[in-house]
Amino acid sequence: MSAIRFGRYELLRKIAAGGMAEIFLARQWGEGGFFRDVVIKRLFSHLAEHEKALSMFQYEARLLAELNHPNIPQAYELGYEDGAWFLAMEFVDGSTVADLWRAGARAGHRMPLPVAAGVVLQACEALHHAHECRDRAGRPLKIVHRDVTPHNSMLNRGGVVKLMDFGVAQTAARKDTETGAVKGTFSYMAPEQVRARPLDKRADVFALGVILYELSTGTRLFRGNDVQVMTAIVERDVSPPSTRIPDYPSDLEEIVMAALQRDRSKRLPSAAHMAYALEDFSVRNGVMVGPRAISQYYRAVFPYEREMETDLALVPDEAETTEPETHRDGWGPGQHEEGLEAIDESGIMRDLDLLIPETDGSALESVIEAAPPPLLDVDLIQEAPFDDVTQHDTSDDFPEPLPGFEEERGERPVVLLDSPKKKRKGHDFVDDLGRRLESDED
């Protein structure tokens, strides 16, 4: 693996690039053989002289340094090297929730309900921490993420969710936030966010509701061009998930609909309330929604590990038995079979077996059938009320691919739009939407 020296880091490969920065997988070296993999987010050099862009970049680093939660990646260092500002962050060895969702759909499976609920539950915990965070003087930061999406939610192979990208977050400490501007991804915006009204934490709760709706139904909630999406969000109530999935669990539907209320005074008041509701749902229905259940599904969908780096191993060569097979893309088969046995001993396999529909020849089915029967006493667990849902999810009627989600939207997750109340030449569609919205009560 070739590497480029960047200060005390080695840049191993580029992961992504956006409008302001490029992202690298890097390795930090220290004394005594110490090293760790990190992510380097490097601001494009031509933006170093752009006061606003540089301020946003530096502020994101300072904000992440204030957040200390297992579902939010840690910020290690903000620095300047070789003419470029950079942010060193925790490396999440995994994929986005969006990628996992798409890969499951290609295999002919909707994401199991416990996995969908578990992913959103962890995102709730991350957002609750951010919403309630205070600065070193004890003053509330009043953080609103504003761009909570499946693309900004990472999953590692252990089933832990990491909420990413606080670059457009609104906070009480940030006085340069544009007044009358809309920031975020339209399909996950709350009505008040589309209207460019003042926001609070309930805007992020709405985004969580959209994600839970989409993961649990396997379909996009708001589709169309930007104007159609904005109009649907602010003018029409959401159709219940049961209109798309027969026998959708009624108690889960209550949570989804409570998060998606257009009137924020009727919406779930916080991410913590949503987390409590999802925990109660899992207990009452006897399903596991923790990281191990998510990891089980993740490893079934992505049954590969990173290429082994034997020169960096801690265990001496004498203890190694066989070399793992390496594929042409640099990734080899993972040890997911052993993981299945361990998870099954905890009873997780039963929950996933109930909720992953049977499809002949699918990779997921072969992994699940290879596992031994669960060790939990079945009488101790209530039968999942959505067992019948799996009977409808055959490969014939499962949406393939996920409607609208086959589009690669990762290139433009952040949108900056003038307020609908502003009149701009050539933006008649925004003016028209603004006129309809001005008559509505907030």
Secondary structure, 3 states (H helix, E strand, C coil): CCCEEECCEEEEEEEEECCCEEEEEEEEECHHHCEEEEEEEEECHHHCCCHHHHHHHHHHHHHHHHCCCCCCCCEEEEEEECCEEEEEEECCCEEEHHHHHHHHHHCCCCCCHHHHHHHHHHHHHHHHHHHHCECCCCCECCCECCCCCHHHEEEECCCCEEECCCCCCECCCCCCCCCCEEEECHHHCCHHHHCCCCCCCHHHHHHHHHHHHHHHHCCCCCCCCHHHHHHHHHHCCCCCHHHCCCCCCHHHHHHHHHHCCCCHHHCCCCHHHHHHHHHHHHHHHCCCCCHHHHHHHHHHHCCEEECCCHHHCCCCHHHCCCCCCCCCCCEEECCHHHHHHHHHHCCHHHHHHHHCCCCCCCHHHHHHHCCCCCCCCHHHCCCCCCHHHHHHCCCCCCCCCCCCCCCCCCCCCCEEEECCCCCCCCCHHHHHHHHHHHCCCC
